[in-house]
Amino acid sequence: MDIKKDEVYDEFYDLVNMTPSELEDWLETDKSKSVGSDSGDGESVGHKSGRKIVDIKNTKKADLTESQLEHMNKVVGYIKRHKAQTPDSNIKESNWRYSLKNWGHDPCKQMDCN
């Protein structure tokens, strides 16, 4: 794995702070399914991403495919952009948080969401 791949891997694991089981449980909720833009088949882009993230987190680093690494890079970019748009209030029950959680990042693990 070259430097770029290592960077993507490290950033991904810094930003994706939900475990595979937390993410799987979240993806089953109505709130998870209520946010994001439709990918054309009735499932949102973020929801699909969440399922890919579960697979990635269940894959050993040495076994990651080029496609998985590309998705990890996409996830890093999405989370960084989305985190920069923090709403002023009601983070806990916001579409902003729900969308980030679909991408494997729960902002309430790092900030006070009460």
Helices and strands as residue ranges (DSSP letters): H 3-15, H 20-27, H 30-33, H 45-57, G 61-63, H 66-83, H 95-102, G 107-109
